[in-house]
Amino acid sequence: MKSSFTQIAAAPLLGAVLFAGPAAAQTTLTAANGMKINVEPVASFDEPWAMTFLPDGSMLVTEKAGTFMHVSADGSEKTPVSGVPAVAYGGQGGLGDVVLHPDFAENSLVYLSFAEEGEGGQGAAVARGRLVTEGERPVLEDLEVIWRQQPKVSGQGHYSHRIAFGPDGMMFITSGDRQKKTPAQDMDTNLGKIVRLHDDGTVPSDNPFQGEGEIARQFWTVGNRNMLGIDFTADGQLWAHEMGPRGGDELNRIEAGDNYGWPVVSNGINYSGTPIPDHDTRPEFNAPEASWTPVISPAGFVIYDGEMFQEWQGDGFIGGLSSKALIHVALDGDSASEIERFDMGQRIREVEQGPNGALWLLEDGNGGRLLKLTPADAAG
């Protein structure tokens, strides 16, 4: 018997793996304003990549090798979801982002990004399916791929494939340059772009590059490198961060139709050591609102709008991989700046806001922990 997943998600599922919790004890961070923050480990995973919250407070978590988990709100039960697409696992490739349709409570639609094999190599794809239960086990049914990177190319890097829905219900996808650089400026490939689509993958007629060719009709921006975080402010402004080469990680205020300059300009240099002109040498390109050298290696991004940390409303939080940090940034109109950096001691892959306003982090790699951040003086 099939039923809506939301009808029984609060109940334990058959086949759930009971989880005793990580051995590490709760720790405390101190914010720049003196606030104490509890960091509570609640579960661990094998190469977790992304998470999102269901209406009942439980979670969906992706693991890069291809496992898709339903996780109870307290982390004590983890149940694999079946019906997940085959993924091209290796390097930076595998199962990626997970987001819910804005009307998930009515339609049960879930969106997954992943790397897939195909003619010419690999590329990112986005699929959607309905999350239902069969015999009290979670299943993705009617799964269909609704977007692909074009073309597929060699290598296992810079897929990006983060997904966010805007206030108008449009879907935005970050499409990395796949470490090929020049496609980010080409209008006949969707590599190195931010893409804007309807929720079924069809192309809106009001995207900014309508006259630049069929594939360019997808584009919202061009000239992007590797974007592993994207989110909207409460008033609907889109922001995305972008990994630079050697130096020059970026946080960008995203504007329709703009060119963000990669690989023509960057505030970093090539891995070979050869220079790249800085953003300030080419004013026709949209320069970053914040830039980091040395790099933070940004991954995961949320713009906070909860009640638990009221003083942080409207601020951004970025996971740091090489920096092993949670980076707190102020977003103020057209400007952005780092406020503080929390040393987490581990690579941080994902940052999300929970239903009650807690911040949740996923550590990167094997044994990566799920961490819950709450004010030390908050009950529960």
VONULO-933692 format. One record per residue (C-alpha): residue in one letter; x, y, z. Coordinates in steps of 0.02 Angstrom, whole numbers, plus 32768, in hexadecimal, padded with zeros to 4 digits. Layout:
AXYZ;...
//
This chain:
M800080008000;K804280AB7FCF;S802181468035;S805E81F88042;F810281FA809E;T80CC828E8107;Q803C8229814F;I80AC81B081AD;A8157820381B2;A81478221826C;A81378166828D;P81CD80F08290;L81E8809C81E7;L82047FE381CE;G82BA7FC281A6;A82F6805E81FE;V83A88057823F;L83AC808682F7;F843D80F9831A;A848B811083C5;G84DC81B68397;P859281EB8382;A860781D68414;A8640828B8414;A85EC82F3849A;Q859483988485;T8608842D8476;T85F184E98483;L861E8577840D;T862A862E843C;A85E886AF83C1;A8636875B83A7;N85A887A7840C;G85CF8735849F;M853D86BE8482;K8560860884AE;I85298587842D;N851184CE8450;V854F845783C8;E84F883AF83DA;P852B8319836D;V848D82B78344;A84BD823A82B9;S8549820C8241;F854E81DC8189;D85C081A080FE;E85F182368094;P8552829C80B2;W853583268034;A848E837B8052;M83F3837B80C0;T834683C580C9;F82BB83C18149;L820F83728136;P817583C58181;D81798354821B;G822D83868246;S827F82E88204;M830582F6817E;L833A82B780D5;V83F782A280C3;T845C82758028;E84FD8211802E;K8572822B7F9B;A858481737F6D;G84C9816C7F47;T846C81487FE9;F83D681B58013;M83A081B480C9;H830581E2812A;V8340821681D8;S82D3822E8271;A82D182DA82C0;D834182A2834F;G83B7824182DE;S8392819B8333;E834D81448297;K8391814381E5;T832F80ED815C;P836D80DD80A7;V82F481218025;S82E280B27F8B;G82C880E97ED8;V836481577ED1;P83B9816D7E26;A8460811B7E00;V84ED81967E1E;A859C81AD7DD7;Y85FD81A37E79;G86B081DF7E84;G8712827F7E98;Q869283077EBA;G860982A17E66;G857A823F7EB0;L84D282627F01;G84C4831C7F24;D843E83957F5C;V838F83717F9E;V830283F07FA9;L824683E77FBD;H81CA84337F45;P817F84D17F92;D80D784767F96;F811F83D37FD9;A809383C0805A;E801883B27FC9;N807E835C7F40;S810A82FB7F9C;L8189832E7F17;V824383217F40;Y82D2835D7ED2;L837D83097ECC;S841B833C7E70;F84A082BC7E41;A853082977DCC;E8509821D7D41;E856881C27CB8;G854281DE7C01;E858B81F87B56;G862A825E7B65;G864282487C1F;Q85DE82867CB4;G856B83147CE1;A84F5834E7D66;A843A832D7D5C;V83A0835A7DC1;A831182E07DD9;R826D82EB7E36;G81FB82667E7E;R817082507EFD;L81A282187FAB;V812581947FE0;T812280F9804E;E811080458017;G80F67FD180AB;E8132805D811D;R81D6806F80BE;P820281158069;V8207810F7FAB;L8226818C7F21;E81AA81617E98;D818C81A87DEA;L823F81E87DE8;E8269824E7D4D;V830382B07D19;I82CC83617CF2;W837583B77CD1;R842583867C9B;Q84CC83DC7C84;Q84F783E77BCC;P856B83A47B8E;K85AD83177BF9;V866B83267C09;S86FF82CA7C53;G873382E17D08;Q86DF82D87DB1;G86DE838B7DEF;H8676842A7DFA;Y85C883E57DE2;S858384667E5E;H84CC84297E4B;R848184877EDF;I83C684AA7ED3;A835985347F1C;F82A585687F00;G827F86217EF7;P81EA867B7F44;D819286727E9B;G81A485B47E95;M822D85B57E11;M82BC85397E23;F837185737E1F;I840084F97DFF;T84BA851E7E0E;S851684CE7D7C;G85D284C97D93;D865584E07D0C;R868E84287D22;Q8741846A7D32;K874084967C79;K874385557C95;T8713859C7BEB;P8664854F7BDE;A862F85C97C67;Q863286527BE0;D85E885E87B53;M853085F97B2A;D851F854B7ADC;T854084EC7B7E;N84EF84FB7C28;L859384DD7C85;G85CA856C7CF5;K851D85B87D06;I848C85CF7D7D;V83F185857D2C;R833C85B97D4B;L82AE85407D21;H81F9851B7D48;D81E084947DCB;D81C984117D42;G826D843F7CEB;T822184A47C5D;V826F854B7C31;P821885EF7C61;S81F9866B7BD6;D823A86FD7C3F;N82EC86BF7C5C;P836B87447C27;F83C786EC7B98;Q833286C17B28;G838886FB7A89;E842F86A17AA4;G83FE85F37A6A;E839285647AA8;I8400852A7B39;A842385DD7B6F;R836A85F37B92;Q838B85927C33;F840C860D7C76;W83F186897D03;T84AB86B67D0F;V854C86897CB4;G8606868C7CDF;N85FB86217D7C;R867985A07DBA;N864585257E43;M85AF85597EAC;L858A84EA7F43;G8511855D7F9D;I847785BF7F67;D83E8860E7FCA;F8369869B7FCE;T83538726804D;A82A88742809B;D828787CC801B;G82B2875B7F88;Q8366878C7F5E;L83CF86FB7F20;W848286E17F5E;A84FF865A7F2E;H85B186347F5E;E863685F57EE9;M86DB859B7F00;G876D85F97EB6;P880C85A87E72;R88A685CD7EE0;G8855865A7F41;G87BC86C07F15;D872A86617F61;E869086CC7F43;L85E786FA7F8B;N857A87467F03;R84D787A57F01;I848387537E6C;E843487C27DE7;A83D787837D4E;G843C878C7CAF;D84E287B87D00;N858C87727CD4;Y85F887477D6C;G869A87417D0B;W86E286927D1B;P876086647CD5;V878B87117C90;V879D87607D3C;S87B287207DED;N87FB875D7E91;G886286BE7E94;I88E686727E22;N88EA85D17DBD;Y892485317E12;S89BB85367D9F;G89EC85DC7DED;T89C586437D53;P896A86E57D7B;I88B5870F7D54;P887F87C67D44;D882588047DE0;H876D88327DDC;D879588EC7DEC;T87EC88E87D42;R874A88BC7CE6;P86B889227D27;E864088D77CA7;F863E88377D0F;N85DB882A7DB1;A865C882A7E3E;P864287C97EE0;E85F9881F7F78;A867587BD7FE4;S871487607FB5;W878C86F08015;T884786D67FFD;P88808663804C;V87E885FE801A;I876185BC808D;S87278538800E;P866D85618023;A85ED84D48023;G853A84E0805F;F84E28585807F;V844985C380DC;I8405867280F8;Y83BD866D81A7;D830B86A681C9;G82DF86468268;E82AF867A8318;M832C8615837C;F83BE8689834F;Q835D872A8337;E83F98797832C;W843087318294;Q8393874C822C;G83C4877B817A;D8478873F818F;G84CA86B68128;F8524861A8165;I85A185C080F6;G85F285178114;G86AE851580FE;L8708847C80BB;S87C284A480BE;S87A285298143;K874884A881B2;A86D5853381EA;L8628857D81EE;I8635862B81A2;H85B686AE81DC;V859B873B815F;A853487DA8165;L84C787FD80CD;D849988B480C2;G844388E98021;D84CC88E77F9C;S855A88BC8014;A859888248072;S8623880880F0;E866187828166;I862D87A1821A;E867F870D826F;R86C0865F8252;F869B85CA82C1;D8726854782C6;M86CB84A082B2;G8767843282A9;Q871E83D28213;R86F383F8815E;I864084398157;R85DF840180BE;E852E843E80DF;V84D184C28145;E841484C7815C;Q8394851981CD;G832084A4822B;P826584BD8242;N827A850782F0;G8309857A82BF;A839E850E82F3;L8433850B827C;W8464845F823C;L850B842F81EF;L854D83968195;E8605836E81A1;D865983308103;G869F828380E2;N868E81D6812E;G864381E081DB;G8609829281BB;R859C82C7824C;L84F58320824F;L850583B182C9;K847A84178319;L84A384C98351;T8434851E83D2;P844D85AF844D;A8494856B84F0;D840885BE8553;A837D857584E4;A831584E8852E;G8310844B84C3;
//
